[in-house]
């Protein structure tokens, strides 16, 4: 009892420990650097709404005006441009009033239960709401019978849901 055991590290043992520690640190640095390089940060791209037209200008006497890249706002996953700061401020306060109805899709297409792209230069303001159309003929049909816009509004929730749920889109369209 009472015996003390002294251990002494030789130069060989200390060198091995140092080498193992250096290898461990080097391995961690390589792993950390490799992980950082292998996964770049995601790039988020937001589409330009209305082809760059100012949404507020549709409601003004002069009609649609091109927006400026210096006056932008992001809303509902899209970038919106404005001709003047006052229009941007109005849109920020009430985006749902100024944004086109039906997701900006053609009203006649919605009536046919289809998502059809629209031309932002072919539009109508019906009941203080902005609607877009693919062409002048489709616009004339809805302007002649404004109740069609209300029917399209009733159909829109079903079609709009397809944009949010890719699986639902595949089921509805039969795509695989």
N, C-alpha and C positions, 0 to 999 in steps of 0.2 A: 504494500500500500504506500502511497506517498511517492512512488516513483514517477519521475517526470520523463516524458518522452519528447525528445527534440527531433523535429523534422527539419531537414535542410533541403531547399530546392537547389538543384544544380543548375548551371548555366543552360544545360540542354533542356531541362523542364521549363525554365522561364522562357526560352526562345520559342518552344512549342506552343505555350499558352499565348504568347504574343502573336504568333503566326495565325493561330486559330481565331483569335479576337480580330485581327486585321482582315482575315478572310470573311468572317461574319459581317463586319462593318461594310466591307466592299460589296458583299452580296446584297445587303440591305439597300445600299445606295444604288446599285444597278437595278434592283427590283423596283425601287421607288421611281427612278428615272424612266425605266421602261414602261411602267404603268402610266406615268404622266404623258409620255409620248404616244402611247397606243390609243388613247381615247381623247381626241380633241373635244373641246367644249362644243355643245350643240349650237348650230346656227339657226336662229329663229327668223323665218321669213313671213312677213305679213303682206297679203295682197293689197294692191291699191284699189280702193273702192271707187266706183263710178268712173273709171278710167281717168281719174285725177280731177274730175269736175267738182266744184264746190257744192255740197248738198243743200246748203242754205240758199244759194243763189237761184235754185229752181222755184222758190217761193217768192222771189222778188220780181218787179216789173221787167227788168232787163233780161230775165231768164238765165239759163245755165251759163256759168262762167268757169273758165279753167282755174284750177287752184294752183297754189305755189308750193314748191318743195320746202320753202322757208316757213310755211304756215301749215303744219300738219298736226293731227291728233290721232291717237289710236283708240279704236272702240270696236268691240265685238269681233276681235281678231283681224281687223282690217285697218289700213292707214287711210285716213281721209284728209284731203287737201282743201284749202280755203283761199279765196281771192283776197279777203281782208281779215284783219284780226277780229273785228266785231262779229263776223260770221263764225269764226272758230269759237269764240266765246259763247255765242248762242247755241252752237252744236254741243259744246261741252255741257251746257246746262240741260239741254233737252234733245239728246241724240235720237231718241225714238220718234220724235216729231219730224225730224229732217231726213233721217235715213229712208231709203226707198222701202216700200212694203214688199212682202213676199220674198225677202232675201235678195231683192234686186233682180229676180228672175222675171221672165216674160209672163204677163198675166194670162194671155191666151194659152200658153203652155201649161200653166197651173190648172186651168180649166180642163185641159186634156189629161190631167194627172201626170204631167211630165215636167222635168226641170229643164227649161230652155233658156239659154243665155239671152240677155237683152242688150240693146244698144242704148247707152246712157243719153244719147242725143234724141232718142224717140221716147217721149214721156208724156204723161198727163197728170195733173193734180186733180184728184177726184175726192170730194169731201175733205179737203185740206190734207190729203195724203198723197205722197209721191209714188206713182206706179211707172214701171219701165216696160218697154215692148221691144220685140225683135225687129219689127218693121212698121211702117206707116199703116199698112192694111190691118194688122192686128190691133194697132192703136185705135183706128177708126171704128172697129167692131165694138170695142169696150166703151169708147166715148159715146157712141150711139146708144148704148145700153149700160149706163153706169152700175146697174144692179149686178152686172157680171163681175165687177171688182169685189163686191160683197160675197159672191159665190166662190171666187178664188180665195178670198180670206178664209172661208169655211173649210176649203180643201187644204190650205197651206199647212196646218199643223201636222197632217199625215205625211206630206212630202218633206217638210222641213226636218222632221225626225230622221229621215233617211240620211241627211247630211251629217248628223251627229252620231249615227250608229252604223258603221260599215257592215256589220253582220245583218242588220235589218235591211240595208240596201241590197245585199246579196239575195236575201230571201224574197224581197219584193220584186226584184228584177230577174230573178232566176240565174244570176251570174254565179260562177263558181270560183 
